[in-house]
Amino acid sequence: MKKITLWLLVLTVILSTFSAFMVAQADDSDYEIVMVVKLEGVAWFDNMRLGIQDFAKDTGVNAYQIGAETADPASQVALIEDLIA
């Protein structure tokens, strides 16, 4: 009984290992990362935009930053809702 259990365990490990290699990997260009910042034109967010652009260039992921023209929370919500739609 212990041998059967051991063989079943070994078989399960082998099958799970091979199935992990067979799973289709998503292409980096399929992803989109958007940073929604509070306000455009703030030096902190301008520097963050440069980092996001470097990340996008290095990884091939579609990554960018958007922000509102005013510090109104409703405008941030509108940006996020537009991204979701």
C-alpha positions in Angstrom: 0.0 0.0 0.0 2.9 2.4 0.8 4.5 1.6 -2.6 1.3 2.5 -4.4 0.9 5.7 -2.5 4.5 6.6 -3.2 4.2 5.9 -6.9 1.0 7.9 -7.1 2.8 10.8 -5.4 5.7 10.6 -7.8 3.4 10.4 -10.8 1.5 13.4 -9.5 4.7 15.5 -9.1 5.9 14.5 -12.6 2.6 15.3 -14.3 2.3 18.6 -12.4 5.8 19.6 -13.4 5.3 18.9 -17.1 1.9 20.5 -17.1 3.4 23.7 -15.7 5.7 23.9 -18.7 2.8 23.3 -21.1 0.7 26.2 -19.8 0.7 29.1 -22.3 2.5 32.0 -21.0 0.9 35.4 -21.6 3.0 37.8 -23.8 4.1 40.9 -21.9 2.5 43.0 -24.6 -0.9 41.6 -23.4 -0.6 43.5 -20.1 -1.5 47.1 -19.5 -0.4 49.0 -16.4 -1.8 52.4 -15.8 -0.7 54.7 -12.9 -3.5 57.2 -12.0 -1.9 60.1 -10.1 -3.6 62.8 -8.2 -2.4 65.7 -10.3 -0.4 66.3 -13.4 2.6 68.6 -13.3 3.8 67.6 -9.8 7.6 67.0 -9.8 7.2 63.7 -7.9 4.7 62.4 -10.4 6.9 63.6 -13.4 9.8 61.6 -12.1 7.6 58.6 -11.5 6.4 58.9 -15.2 10.1 58.6 -16.3 10.4 55.4 -14.2 7.2 54.0 -15.7 8.4 54.8 -19.2 11.7 53.0 -18.5 9.8 50.0 -17.1 7.6 49.9 -20.2 10.7 50.1 -22.5 12.6 47.4 -20.6 9.8 44.9 -20.2 7.6 45.5 -23.3 4.6 45.9 -21.0 2.2 48.7 -22.1 2.6 50.9 -19.0 1.8 54.6 -18.7 0.7 57.3 -16.3 -2.3 59.6 -16.4 -3.5 62.2 -14.0 -6.2 64.8 -13.5 -5.7 68.5 -14.3 -7.1 69.4 -10.9 -6.8 67.7 -7.5 -10.4 66.8 -7.4 -11.1 63.2 -6.3 -14.1 63.1 -8.7 -11.8 63.6 -11.7 -9.6 60.7 -10.5 -12.6 58.5 -10.3 -13.7 59.5 -13.8 -10.2 58.6 -15.1 -10.4 55.2 -13.4 -13.9 54.5 -14.7 -12.8 55.4 -18.2 -9.9 52.9 -18.0 -12.2 50.1 -16.8 -14.8 50.7 -19.5 
